[in-house]
Amino acid sequence: MTAESRTFDLAVIGAGINGAGVARDAALRGLSVVLFDKGDVCNGTSWASSRLIHGGLRYLEYGEIPLVYESLHERRHLRRIASHLVKPLRICIPIYRGAKRGPLMVRLGLIGYDLLAWSKPLPRHKMLGRDEIRAREPGLLQDRLRAAACYYDAQVTFAERLVLENVLAARAAGAEIMTYAEVTDIVIRGGAVASLNCEDTLTGQRTQIAPKVVVNAAGPWVDAVLNKTGKRFPPLIGGTKGSHIIVSRFDGAPRDAFYVEADTDGRPFFILPWNGLFLIGTTDTRYDGDLSSVRATRAEVDYLLAETNRVFPAAGLTIGDVHYAYAGIRPLPAQTGGPESAITRKHIIKSHRRVARGLMSVIGGKLTTYRNLAEHVVDKVGKALGRRLPECRTSDTLLPGGWGLEEARDALGALSALSGAGVDRLLRVYGGRAVGIAAIAQQRPELDGCVDEAATLPEAEIAFVVAEEMPRTLVDIVYRRMMIGLDADQGRTHYARIAELAAAEFGWDDARRDAELYALRAHTDSLQVGRPEAKKLTS
């Protein structure tokens, strides 16, 4: 070990939802924790999801009843600890003649869904006859329509914020957070983890630590992290690719979310009201390409457009209506043969004690069940350390933004420069933590204005984010803190002003500011799937 080496009970590699949840739970239980990611928090699979907090209705088809039970009860916990981020979502399933799943099968599935969530606070499912669903959703394809089933799940509009708040909670409990810190070596000595080396990808600074336990929660990169040991491990990840597109409200658009069976291949996909727009996806295909450049292909986009146009015939969506598209890799267990949809979504915690005591990997998992997964991981960490840990308390401890929502609303409402829409936006993004933005606006008169004419983006927000939320680049600020990178225009018109404000807070010179602007615009361009003419906007 070098002189700078520090000892931690636990090192977590990967700051997606699983790693963030593990770091939070472990820190709350008194362990010394360091969390690494080679990029920013939530820059991989977690952000590229369908953004649902759901029980996994279709998992019932594959007999994964324990997973559905777990998911439904974790949904209830998340509705409580992150009520500012996780909201109820009504979903409809149209049922057509000739479909694989008829009314009886769908109804039986939803009865089972309701029974497994016996204590849920959300309404139970309801079957609608043909005339009822036609009246409610006149834009829906009428031909061969037999009935519909409607049920409730939940949606996390900004998955990035859910991950970040877990990281912030971990930090508040004593964890050290190291973003843009790529693990270069995991040193094994005497059959146990001895040390871990990393390099800051922005500054080149090298760090060595001596963790007693390492949890590899790198998602699709789990196998790549294991390779850092210099030992041979069988492949653990057999990732599948999921792509999504974002469009504005279209002609005949539904009032509710829709869960639809694709005509092309029979695979279910979602059409979801989201962030004032519509999120459509996902695909599910095996992927063994470069994990650093996963993009939605034109064929995948065309598939999602065609299926949406079929179900809502008046939509007439074309490539020019797609604001942007994104894709991610599900870190599912390696499996040869069989349909992608049949690969289990249960998480697996793999111990590597035969090769290196104190090293374990997380395979699978999803947004909905991350908290329970983290609890199981930390229980195992405690056993590996030979320590009796306190009980897990993440199921009823609010995330940082879950506190003080009304106080924050009052403080923001007192800012004369901020519109009512701006108050609502800040509460959706930051929850009760938005009170800190109001405080900065009041304390620093030079930051009491707004970036935009609609008065929804206060200048003080950028100062708050830089001071409190650990961004290191302009992409971090726009896409994973302020969340305007997910708007229809991806926030493009505000980039220059935000860059000026961020540069002042960070102390960037003009060259660094311009380099950050270039990188931000390149990231935004990477999510495009065509150069459309005018976007179709329907009120």
C-alpha positions in Angstrom: 0.0 0.0 0.0 1.1 3.6 -0.7 1.3 6.2 2.1 -1.9 7.7 0.9 -3.9 4.5 1.2 -6.9 4.6 3.4 -8.9 1.7 4.8 -12.7 1.3 4.3 -15.0 -1.4 5.4 -16.6 -1.3 2.0 -15.9 -0.1 -1.5 -18.8 -0.1 -3.9 -18.0 0.1 -7.6 -20.8 1.6 -9.7 -23.0 4.6 -8.9 -26.2 3.4 -10.6 -29.3 2.6 -8.6 -27.9 -0.6 -7.1 -24.5 0.8 -6.1 -26.1 4.0 -4.7 -28.6 1.9 -2.7 -25.9 -0.3 -1.3 -23.8 2.7 -0.3 -26.7 4.4 1.4 -27.7 1.3 3.4 -24.2 0.5 4.4 -23.4 4.0 5.6 -26.6 4.2 7.5 -25.7 1.0 9.3 -22.4 2.5 10.4 -19.9 1.1 7.9 -17.1 3.2 6.4 -18.0 3.3 2.7 -16.5 4.7 -0.5 -18.5 4.7 -3.7 -16.7 4.8 -7.1 -17.9 5.4 -10.6 -15.9 5.9 -13.8 -18.4 8.6 -14.8 -21.1 10.6 -13.0 -23.8 9.1 -10.9 -26.6 7.4 -13.0 -24.8 7.5 -16.3 -25.5 4.0 -17.5 -28.4 1.5 -17.3 -30.4 3.4 -14.6 -31.0 6.5 -16.6 -31.7 4.5 -19.8 -34.7 2.7 -18.3 -38.5 3.0 -18.9 -38.7 4.9 -15.6 -41.3 2.7 -14.1 -41.6 1.7 -10.5 -43.7 -1.4 -11.2 -44.6 -4.8 -9.8 -43.6 -6.6 -13.0 -47.0 -7.8 -14.2 -45.6 -9.8 -17.1 -43.3 -11.7 -14.7 -46.3 -13.6 -13.6 -46.3 -15.3 -17.1 -42.9 -16.8 -16.2 -43.9 -17.9 -12.7 -41.7 -15.4 -10.9 -44.3 -14.8 -8.2 -41.7 -14.0 -5.5 -40.3 -11.3 -7.7 -43.7 -9.8 -8.3 -44.5 -9.8 -4.6 -41.1 -8.2 -3.8 -41.6 -5.6 -6.5 -45.1 -4.6 -5.4 -44.0 -4.1 -1.8 -40.9 -2.2 -2.8 -43.1 0.0 -4.9 -45.0 0.9 -1.7 -41.8 1.7 0.2 -40.6 4.0 -2.6 -43.9 5.8 -2.7 -43.4 6.6 0.9 -39.6 7.5 1.1 -39.5 9.4 -2.3 -43.1 10.7 -2.7 -41.7 13.8 -4.5 -40.2 11.6 -7.2 -42.4 8.5 -7.4 -46.0 9.1 -8.5 -49.0 6.7 -9.3 -49.5 5.9 -12.9 -52.7 4.4 -14.4 -52.0 1.9 -17.1 -54.4 0.4 -19.6 -54.1 -2.8 -21.6 -56.2 -3.0 -24.7 -57.4 -6.5 -25.6 -57.9 -7.4 -29.3 -59.3 -10.4 -31.0 -56.5 -12.7 -32.0 -54.1 -11.4 -29.3 -51.9 -13.9 -27.3 -53.5 -12.7 -24.1 -57.3 -12.7 -24.0 -59.6 -10.9 -21.5 -59.7 -13.9 -19.2 -55.9 -14.4 -19.1 -55.4 -10.6 -18.5 -58.0 -10.5 -15.8 -56.6 -13.5 -14.0 -53.2 -11.9 -14.1 -54.4 -8.7 -12.6 -56.4 -10.5 -9.9 -53.1 -12.2 -8.9 -51.3 -8.8 -9.1 -53.8 -7.3 -6.7 -53.7 -10.2 -4.3 -49.9 -10.1 -4.2 -50.1 -6.4 -3.3 -52.8 -6.9 -0.7 -51.6 -3.9 1.4 -51.1 -1.5 -1.5 -52.6 2.0 -1.2 -53.2 2.2 -5.0 -56.6 1.3 -6.5 -57.2 -2.2 -7.8 -57.6 -3.1 -11.4 -60.8 -2.5 -13.4 -62.0 -4.2 -16.6 -63.6 -2.0 -19.2 -65.9 -3.1 -21.9 -65.5 -2.2 -25.5 -67.8 0.8 -25.3 -66.2 2.1 -22.1 -62.7 2.0 -23.4 -63.8 3.6 -26.7 -65.4 6.5 -24.8 -62.3 7.0 -22.6 -59.7 6.6 -25.3 -61.3 7.6 -28.7 -57.9 7.7 -30.4 -57.3 4.0 -29.7 -57.4 1.5 -32.6 -61.0 0.3 -32.7 -60.8 -2.6 -35.2 -61.1 -6.0 -33.3 -61.1 -4.2 -29.9 -62.8 -6.4 -27.4 -62.1 -4.8 -24.0 -59.4 -3.2 -21.8 -58.0 -3.7 -18.4 -56.7 -0.8 -16.3 -54.5 -1.0 -13.3 -52.1 1.2 -11.3 -48.3 1.1 -11.0 -45.9 4.1 -10.4 -43.5 6.2 -12.4 -40.3 7.9 -11.4 -40.0 10.7 -14.0 -36.4 11.5 -13.1 -34.6 8.2 -12.3 -31.4 10.2 -12.2 -32.7 12.1 -9.1 -33.7 8.9 -7.4 -30.1 7.6 -7.8 -28.6 10.9 -6.8 -30.7 11.2 -3.6 -29.5 7.8 -2.5 -25.9 9.0 -3.1 -26.5 12.2 -1.2 -28.0 10.2 1.7 -25.0 8.0 1.7 -22.7 11.0 1.8 -24.7 12.5 4.6 -24.2 9.3 6.5 -20.5 9.4 6.1 -19.8 7.7 2.8 -17.1 9.1 0.5 -18.2 9.6 -3.1 -15.7 9.4 -6.0 -17.2 10.1 -9.4 -15.1 10.1 -12.6 -12.9 7.6 -10.7 -12.2 4.5 -12.8 -11.0 1.4 -11.0 -7.8 0.3 -12.7 -6.8 -2.6 -10.5 -8.2 -4.8 -7.8 -5.2 -6.3 -6.0 -5.7 -9.8 -4.6 -3.2 -11.1 -2.1 -3.4 -14.3 -0.1 -6.8 -15.1 -1.6 -8.4 -11.9 -0.4 -8.9 -8.3 -1.6 -5.9 -6.3 -0.5 -6.3 -2.9 -2.2 -8.0 -1.1 -5.0 -6.5 1.5 -7.4 -8.4 4.1 -9.3 -7.6 7.0 -11.6 -9.6 10.2 -11.9 -10.6 10.4 -15.6 -10.7 14.2 -15.6 -7.5 15.0 -13.7 -5.4 11.8 -14.0 -5.0 11.7 -10.2 -4.4 8.2 -8.9 -5.7 6.9 -5.6 -5.3 3.7 -3.7 -7.5 2.4 -0.9 -7.6 -0.7 1.2 -11.2 -2.0 1.4 -12.1 -5.0 3.5 -15.0 -5.8 1.2 -15.6 -4.8 -2.5 -19.1 -4.9 -4.0 -19.0 -4.9 -7.8 -22.3 -3.1 -8.8 -21.1 -2.0 -12.2 -24.2 -3.2 -14.1 -23.3 -4.2 -17.6 -19.6 -3.6 -16.8 -19.6 -6.3 -14.0 -17.4 -8.6 -16.1 -15.1 -5.8 -17.0 -14.6 -4.9 -13.4 -13.8 -8.5 -12.5 -11.1 -8.5 -15.2 -9.3 -5.8 -13.1 -8.3 -8.5 -10.7 -6.1 -10.3 -13.2 -8.0 -13.5 -12.4 -10.2 -15.6 -14.6 -14.0 -15.5 -14.0 -16.8 -17.0 -16.1 -19.0 -14.4 -17.8 -21.8 -13.3 -15.5 -23.6 -10.8 -17.7 -25.7 -11.5 -20.7 -27.1 -8.1 -21.3 -30.1 -7.2 -23.5 -30.6 -3.8 -25.1 -33.6 -1.7 -24.5 -34.3 1.4 -26.6 -36.8 4.2 -26.1 -38.0 7.3 -28.1 -39.4 10.6 -26.8 -42.1 12.4 -28.7 -44.6 15.3 -28.0 -48.3 14.8 -27.5 -49.7 13.5 -30.8 -53.1 13.4 -32.4 -55.3 10.8 -30.6 -52.8 10.5 -27.8 -54.1 8.6 -24.7 -55.1 10.0 -21.4 -53.5 7.1 -19.5 -50.3 5.1 -20.0 -50.7 2.1 -22.3 -49.2 -1.4 -22.1 -49.6 -2.9 -25.6 -48.8 -6.1 -27.4 -46.7 -5.4 -30.5 -48.2 -6.8 -33.7 -44.7 -7.4 -35.2 -43.4 -9.8 -32.6 -45.9 -10.0 -29.8 -43.6 -8.3 -27.3 -45.3 -5.9 -24.8 -44.2 -2.3 -24.9 -45.3 0.9 -23.2 -46.6 4.3 -24.4 -46.2 6.5 -21.3 -47.1 10.1 -20.6 -43.9 11.4 -19.1 -42.3 14.8 -18.4 -45.0 16.6 -20.4 -44.1 14.3 -23.4 -44.5 10.7 -24.3 -41.9 8.0 -23.6 -42.3 4.9 -25.9 -40.4 1.7 -25.4 -38.8 -0.7 -24.9 -37.1 -3.1 -27.2 -35.4 -6.3 -25.8 -32.6 -7.7 -27.9 -29.3 -9.5 -27.0 -26.3 -7.2 -27.1 -22.6 -8.0 -27.1 -21.2 -4.7 -28.6 -19.3 -1.8 -27.1 -20.9 -0.8 -23.8 -19.6 2.8 -24.1 -21.5 3.6 -27.3 -25.0 2.1 -26.9 -27.5 3.9 -29.1 -31.0 3.4 -30.4 -30.8 2.2 -34.0 -33.0 3.6 -36.8 -34.6 0.2 -37.1 -35.5 0.2 -33.4 -36.9 3.7 -33.7 -39.0 2.8 -36.7 -40.3 -0.3 -34.9 -41.5 1.8 -32.0 -43.0 4.5 -34.3 -44.8 1.9 -36.4 -46.3 0.1 -33.4 -47.5 3.3 -31.9 -49.1 4.5 -35.1 -50.9 1.1 -35.4 -52.4 1.4 -31.9 -53.2 5.1 -32.2 -53.9 5.5 -36.0 -54.3 9.3 -36.0 -50.8 9.8 -34.5 -49.0 9.6 -37.9 -45.7 9.8 -36.1 -42.5 9.9 -38.2 -38.8 10.1 -37.5 -39.2 13.9 -37.6 -41.4 13.8 -34.5 -38.8 12.1 -32.3 -37.1 14.6 -30.1 -34.4 12.1 -29.0 -33.9 8.5 -28.3 -31.9 6.5 -25.8 -30.8 3.0 -25.2 -29.3 1.0 -22.3 -28.2 -2.5 -21.5 -30.0 -4.6 -18.9 -27.4 -6.3 -16.7 -29.1 -9.7 -16.8 -27.4 -13.0 -16.0 -25.6 -14.8 -18.9 -28.0 -17.3 -20.5 -27.8 -19.0 -23.9 -30.9 -19.7 -25.9 -34.5 -18.9 -25.2 -36.3 -15.6 -25.6 -34.8 -12.5 -24.1 -38.1 -11.8 -22.2 -37.8 -15.1 -20.4 -34.4 -14.3 -18.8 -35.0 -13.8 -15.1 -35.2 -10.3 -13.7 -34.3 -11.5 -10.2 -31.1 -10.1 -8.8 -28.2 -12.4 -8.0 -25.5 -11.6 -5.4 -22.5 -13.6 -6.4 -19.7 -14.2 -3.9 -16.2 -14.8 -5.3 -14.7 -16.0 -2.1 -13.0 -19.0 -3.8 -10.9 -16.5 -5.8 -10.9 -13.5 -3.5 -12.5 -13.3 -0.1 -14.3 -10.0 0.3 -15.3 -9.6 -3.3 -18.9 -10.0 -4.5 -20.8 -8.9 -7.6 -24.4 -7.9 -8.2 -26.2 -9.3 -11.3 -29.5 -7.9 -12.4 -31.8 -5.8 -10.3 -34.1 -2.9 -11.3 -35.2 0.5 -10.2 -38.2 -0.9 -8.3 -36.3 -3.4 -6.2 -33.0 -1.7 -5.6 -33.7 -1.0 -1.9 -34.4 -4.6 -1.1 -31.4 -5.7 -3.2 -29.2 -3.3 -1.2 -30.5 -4.6 2.1 -29.5 -8.2 1.1 -26.1 -7.1 -0.1 -25.3 -5.2 3.1 -26.4 -8.2 5.2 -23.8 -10.2 3.3 -21.2 -7.5 3.7 -21.8 -7.7 7.5 -21.2 -11.4 7.5 -18.1 -11.1 5.4 -16.8 -8.5 7.9 -17.8 -10.8 10.8 -19.8 -8.0 12.3 -23.4 -7.9 13.6 -24.8 -4.8 11.8 -27.8 -2.8 12.9 -31.1 -3.5 11.2 -31.7 -2.0 7.8 -33.8 1.2 8.0 -34.0 2.3 4.4 -37.6 1.2 4.0 -39.0 4.0 6.2 -36.2 6.6 6.2 -37.1 9.3 3.7 -34.7 10.2 1.0 -33.2 13.8 1.4 -35.8 15.5 -0.9 -38.7 13.8 0.9 -38.5 16.1 3.9 -39.9 19.7 4.2 -41.9 19.8 1.0 -44.3 22.5 2.2 -41.6 24.6 3.7 -39.8 24.5 0.4 -42.9 25.5 -1.5 -43.4 28.5 0.8 -39.8 29.6 0.4 -39.8 29.3 -3.4 -43.2 31.1 -3.6 -41.6 34.1 -1.9 -39.1 34.5 -4.8 -40.6 37.3 -7.0 -38.6 36.3 -10.0 -39.8 32.6 -10.0 -43.1 31.6 -11.7 -45.7 29.2 -10.2 -44.6 26.7 -12.9 -41.0 27.2 -11.7 -42.0 26.4 -8.1 -43.7 23.2 -9.3 -40.7 22.2 -11.4 -38.2 22.7 -8.6 -40.3 20.6 -6.2 -40.6 17.8 -8.8 -36.8 17.8 -9.2 -35.4 18.6 -5.8 -38.3 18.0 -3.4 -37.8 19.7 0.0 -34.1 20.3 -0.8 -35.2 23.1 -3.1 -35.4 25.3 0.0 -31.6 25.6 -0.5 -32.2 27.2 -3.9 -34.5 29.8 -2.4 -31.9 30.5 0.3 -29.2 31.2 -2.3 -31.5 33.5 -4.3 -32.1 35.5 -1.2 -28.5 35.6 0.0 -26.9 36.4 -3.3 -28.7 39.3 -5.1 -26.6 38.7 -8.3 -28.4 35.3 -8.6 -32.0 36.4 -7.9 -33.1 36.2 -11.6 -34.0 33.3 -14.0 -32.2 31.8 -17.0 -35.4 31.5 -19.0 -38.3 33.8 -20.0 -40.8 31.4 -18.4 -39.1 32.0 -15.1 -38.7 28.3 -14.3 -34.9 28.0 -14.1 -33.6 30.3 -11.3 -30.0 31.3 -11.6 -29.5 30.3 -8.0 -30.3 26.7 -9.0 -26.9 26.3 -10.8 -25.1 27.6 -7.7 -27.0 25.2 -5.5 -26.3 22.2 -7.7 -22.6 23.0 -7.9 -22.3 23.5 -4.1 -24.5 20.6 -3.0 -24.8 17.9 -5.6 -21.3 17.0 -6.8 -21.4 17.6 -10.5 -18.1 17.9 -12.3 -19.2 18.7 -15.9 -21.8 20.7 -17.6 -23.5 17.5 -18.8 -23.9 16.5 -15.2 -25.6 19.7 -14.4 -28.0 19.8 -17.4 -28.8 16.1 -17.7 -28.5 14.7 -14.2 -29.2 17.6 -11.8 -31.4 20.3 -13.4 -33.0 17.6 -15.7 -33.7 20.0 -18.5 -31.6 17.8 -20.8 -34.7 15.6 -20.9 -37.0 18.3 -22.2 -38.3 18.3 -25.7 -35.5 20.7 -26.9 -33.1 19.2 -24.4 -32.6 22.7 -22.9 -30.4 23.8 -25.8 -31.4 27.5 -25.7 -30.1 27.8 -22.2 -26.7 26.1 -22.5 -24.6 29.2 -22.9 -26.1 31.0 -19.9 -25.9 27.9 -17.7 -22.3 27.5 -18.8 -21.5 31.1 -17.7 -23.1 30.6 -14.3 -21.4 27.2 -13.8 -18.0 28.6 -14.8 -18.4 31.3 -12.2 -19.2 28.8 -9.5 -16.4 26.3 -10.4 -13.8 28.9 -11.3 -13.5 27.7 -14.8 -11.5 29.8 -17.3 -12.9 30.6 -20.8 -11.2 27.6 -22.4 -12.6 25.2 -19.9 -16.1 26.7 -20.2 -16.0 26.4 -24.0 -14.8 22.8 -23.8 -17.7 22.0 -21.4 -20.1 23.6 -23.8 -18.7 21.6 -26.7 -19.0 18.4 -24.7 -22.6 19.2 -23.7 -23.7 19.8 -27.3 -22.0 16.7 -28.5 -23.8 14.6 -25.8 -27.1 16.2 -26.8 -26.4 15.5 -30.5 -25.6 11.8 -29.7 -29.2 11.2 -28.7 -30.6 12.4 -32.0 -31.9 9.9 -34.6 -32.4 12.2 -37.5 -32.4 15.9 -38.3 -36.2 16.6 -38.4 -37.8 19.6 -39.9 -40.5 21.1 -37.6 -41.7 19.0 -34.7 -45.4 18.2 -34.6 -46.9 19.8 -31.5 -50.5 19.0 -30.6 -52.1 20.8 -27.6 
